[in-house]
Amino acid sequence: MAFTGNFLCTSFKVELLKAVHNFSASGGNTFKIALYDNNASFTAATTAYTATDEVVGAGYTAGGGTLVNVEPTSSGTTAFLDFDDFTFSAATITARGALIYNSSAAGNPAVAVLDFGVDKTSTAGDFTIVFPTASAAAAIIRIA
């Protein structure tokens, strides 16, 4: 097992300051979520999407699925954003974690590493990624 927690990638934080990522719901970049097995090695130092140790199986395509951006907003002094929940339908896969990345930008830069804590499996069923509530306290991406 090489997943060690949930992280906003350090390179992502730098890229925000360089205007690499646009999360606008209308006209923004395309963000994807790729699933990985328990051999994947991801940390906050992860910089880009890779096919190494990506899951393989029915209902899953290499590169993952395209997320739907929810318009960034703020509450108090915290800016945050969310994605709609995503489902890989009729999937037969086992995943230990995921990588959110920007497929619109050169090099497919990493945004966030998600550690599921344990292997999650679907057998000819839906494999759904449920994102937390879009709020200053819980959203998947928050800048305080």
Beta strands, then each sheet from edge to edge (+ up, - down):
strand 1: 7-8
strand 2: 31-36
strand 3: 65-66
strand 4: 69-75
strand 5: 78-83
strand 6: 86-102
strand 7: 110-129
strand 8: 141-143
sheet 1: 1+ 7- 6+ 2- 3+
sheet 2: 4+ 5- 8+
end
